[in-house]
Amino acid sequence: MPTKHIRFAIKLACAVVLALFVGFHFQLETPRWAVLTAAIVAAGPAFAAGGEPYAGAIRYRGMLRIVGTFIGCIAALVIIITMIRAPLLMLLVCSIWAGFCTWVSSLVRVENSYAWGLSGYTALIIVVTIQTEPLLTPQFAVERCSEIVLGIICAIVADLLFSPRSIKKEIDNELDAMLIDQYRLMQLCIKHGDSDEMDRAWLALGRRTAALEGMRSNLNMESSRWARANRRLKALNTVSLTMITQACETFIMQNSRPEIVTDAYRELFEEPVETVQDVHRQLKTYASCAGVDG
């Protein structure tokens, strides 16, 4: 079993046990909420990512869960206080609130929709649970908020204790691969070969650029110290899309004006590249040739 899988299993177990221990230590009414929250926050991004989640995803998901829980608790308190004498109407309004939150979650950004969905079903849970004892609503809401926050803190502490996984290294590798793909796309355009191969190349590069944008969002969640790197990645995303567009335009222009790219220029781009160092070496060669021609 890979080391990262073992580390994630230990991290998840630590978060759950820590939440359970602290919940019993402070004699919370329902410590299982803290345990479930710790497990969801730690493991939820893992199921979405298909492996050990990044530190930024855990912290951001925890923050969204806190925000959603507080909004849901406040909404439940308002609904119960104003409609405590009409249980059926209270349940109807709460269902409308849950539907509204679900609708809003489908409109906002994907990473922020979690908070709205959580606020909807949190209010519904509180309203349904206190039907027999509505006077305990404030206590119930406070307990749920405190236990949710406790579970999130335990998940974040466990992540910090067992080497939080940063996405920065994956971004560096993706940038190297994207640079190589950009160069190969340029080779295909100048060569003016098969159009199907060209289509596959620029579509794959477009998907890679879009994936890098998603990784940038994850890096932004991770820490404020990556703010400058985040700005550079945003600029690189724009540059990548611009280069893809220019490469495709170069290919299309050669359909009607093949002489626009000379044979000497094509010879410069014939050598294949496998690594970033190969790309840098080729670019230096082109720069020196351009200086001689100038």
ABEGO torsion letter per residue (X at the ends): XBAAAAAAAAAAAAAAAAAAAAAAAAGBABAAAAAAAAAAAAAAAAAAAGBBBBAAAAAAAAAAAAAAAAAAAAAAAAAAAAAAABAAAAAAAAAAAAAAAAAAAAABBAAAAAAAAAAAAAAAAAAAAAAABAAAAAAAAAAAAAAAAAAAAAAAAAAAABGBBBAAAAAAAAAAAAAAAAAAAAAAAAAGBBAAAAAAAAAAAAAAAAAAAAAAAAAAAABAAAAAAAAAAAAAAAAAAAAAAAAAAAAAAAAABAAABBAAAAAAAABBBABAAAAAAAAAAAAAAAAAAX
